[in-house]
Amino acid sequence: MKELIKKAFGKDMFLIPSQVSVQGAVESTIPGRIDGNIRGDVRTEGMLVIGKSANIRGNIYATDLVAYGKIYGDIIVSNKAVISNKAYVKGDVTALVLEVEQDAVIEGAIRKHPTEADDVVPPPAEEDVEKPQPAEDEEQASSWF
């Protein structure tokens, strides 16, 4: 796995160290590594490494992923995802190829999705969803209180 990571990263990569916390989405067109805390979605092209000290509360969209840290959100990877034995994922994992090491924890569904991650549209926010209105001639529900 170390060979894969070394090969994926050249000079053009981003790093969010463990001393950094980000409030909001992280979007990148280059591969990167996150060791810090993120509250928001992470979207990147290429390889994304989630370090042991990382804590992400949001969805992750990447081409390839290696996860060692804690992720509270869905993971959508268009190619290969590796969930290491140190990782904790509370959310669904969607990837074309998935490798889960012994002792890794995934609390969610696992799906194989052969299309690009960009084709996966996140669900609309609850306030954006139109609620069906009852027909005019339908009887309205009444409350006992």
C-alpha positions as CSV (number, residue, x, y, z in Angstrom):
1,M,0.0,0.0,0.0
2,K,2.9,2.4,0.7
3,E,4.1,1.9,-2.8
4,L,0.7,2.9,-4.2
5,I,0.6,6.0,-2.1
6,K,4.2,7.0,-3.1
7,K,3.4,6.5,-6.7
8,A,0.2,8.5,-6.6
9,F,1.8,11.6,-5.0
10,G,4.2,13.8,-6.9
11,K,5.0,17.4,-6.1
12,D,1.5,18.5,-6.9
13,M,-0.5,17.5,-3.8
14,F,-2.2,19.1,-0.9
15,L,-1.8,18.4,2.8
16,I,-4.0,19.3,5.7
17,P,-1.9,18.6,8.8
18,S,-3.2,17.4,12.1
19,Q,-2.9,20.9,13.7
20,V,-5.5,22.3,11.2
21,S,-9.3,22.2,11.4
22,V,-11.5,23.2,8.4
23,Q,-15.1,24.3,8.8
24,G,-16.6,23.9,5.3
25,A,-16.1,21.9,2.1
26,V,-12.7,21.0,0.7
27,E,-12.4,20.8,-3.1
28,S,-9.3,20.0,-5.0
29,T,-8.2,19.1,-8.6
30,I,-5.0,17.4,-7.3
31,P,-4.5,14.5,-4.9
32,G,-3.9,15.0,-1.3
33,R,-3.6,13.9,2.3
34,I,-5.7,14.9,5.3
35,D,-4.5,14.5,8.9
36,G,-6.5,17.2,10.5
37,N,-10.2,17.7,11.3
38,I,-12.8,18.6,8.6
39,R,-16.4,19.5,9.0
40,G,-17.7,19.5,5.5
41,D,-17.6,17.5,2.3
42,V,-14.2,16.6,0.7
43,R,-14.0,16.3,-3.1
44,T,-10.8,15.6,-4.9
45,E,-9.5,14.2,-8.2
46,G,-6.9,11.5,-7.9
47,M,-5.7,9.8,-4.7
48,L,-6.9,10.9,-1.2
49,V,-5.3,9.6,1.9
50,I,-7.1,10.0,5.3
51,G,-4.4,9.8,7.9
52,K,-4.7,8.1,11.3
53,S,-5.2,11.4,13.2
54,A,-7.9,12.6,10.7
55,N,-11.5,13.1,11.7
56,I,-13.9,14.0,8.8
57,R,-17.5,14.8,9.3
58,G,-18.9,15.0,5.8
59,N,-19.1,13.0,2.6
60,I,-15.9,12.1,0.6
61,Y,-15.8,12.1,-3.2
62,A,-12.5,10.9,-4.8
63,T,-11.0,8.8,-7.6
64,D,-8.9,6.6,-5.2
65,L,-9.0,6.5,-1.4
66,V,-6.8,5.1,1.4
67,A,-8.4,5.6,4.8
68,Y,-6.7,5.2,8.2
69,G,-8.7,7.8,10.3
70,K,-12.3,8.4,11.3
71,I,-15.0,9.3,8.7
72,Y,-18.5,10.2,9.6
73,G,-20.2,10.4,6.2
74,D,-20.6,8.6,2.9
75,I,-17.6,7.6,0.8
76,I,-18.0,7.7,-3.0
77,V,-14.9,6.5,-4.9
78,S,-14.9,6.1,-8.7
79,N,-12.0,3.6,-8.7
80,K,-10.4,1.9,-5.6
81,A,-11.0,2.4,-1.9
82,V,-8.8,0.9,0.8
83,I,-10.2,0.9,4.3
84,S,-7.2,0.1,6.7
85,N,-7.4,-1.9,9.9
86,K,-7.2,1.4,11.8
87,A,-10.1,3.1,10.0
88,Y,-13.6,3.8,11.4
89,V,-16.3,4.7,8.8
90,K,-19.8,5.6,9.9
91,G,-21.6,5.8,6.5
92,D,-22.0,4.1,3.2
93,V,-19.1,3.2,1.0
94,T,-19.5,3.2,-2.8
95,A,-16.5,2.1,-4.9
96,L,-15.7,0.2,-8.0
97,V,-13.0,-1.8,-6.1
98,L,-13.1,-2.0,-2.3
99,E,-10.4,-3.5,-0.1
100,V,-11.2,-3.8,3.6
101,E,-8.5,-4.8,6.0
102,Q,-9.1,-7.0,9.0
103,D,-10.3,-5.0,12.1
104,A,-11.5,-2.1,9.9
105,V,-14.9,-0.8,11.0
106,I,-17.6,0.2,8.5
107,E,-21.1,1.0,9.9
108,G,-23.0,1.4,6.7
109,A,-23.8,-0.2,3.4
110,I,-21.2,-1.2,0.9
111,R,-22.0,-0.8,-2.8
112,K,-20.2,-1.4,-6.1
113,H,-20.7,1.5,-8.5
114,P,-19.0,1.3,-11.9
115,T,-19.5,4.9,-12.9
116,E,-17.6,8.0,-12.2
117,A,-18.0,9.6,-8.7
118,D,-19.1,12.8,-10.5
119,D,-22.2,10.9,-11.7
120,V,-23.3,10.3,-8.2
121,V,-25.5,13.3,-7.1
122,P,-25.8,13.8,-3.4
123,P,-29.4,13.8,-2.2
124,P,-31.0,17.2,-1.9
125,A,-31.2,19.0,1.4
126,E,-34.4,18.4,3.4
127,E,-35.5,22.0,3.0
128,D,-35.1,21.7,-0.8
129,V,-37.4,18.7,-1.1
130,E,-41.0,19.6,-2.1
131,K,-43.5,18.0,0.2
132,P,-46.7,16.7,-1.5
133,Q,-49.7,18.8,-0.9
134,P,-53.1,17.2,-0.3
135,A,-55.7,17.6,-3.1
136,E,-58.3,20.3,-2.5
137,D,-61.1,17.8,-2.2
138,E,-59.1,15.5,0.2
139,E,-60.1,15.7,3.9
140,Q,-57.5,17.4,6.1
141,A,-56.2,15.4,9.1
142,S,-57.3,16.9,12.4
143,S,-55.4,16.9,15.6
144,W,-56.8,15.8,19.0
145,F,-54.7,18.3,20.8
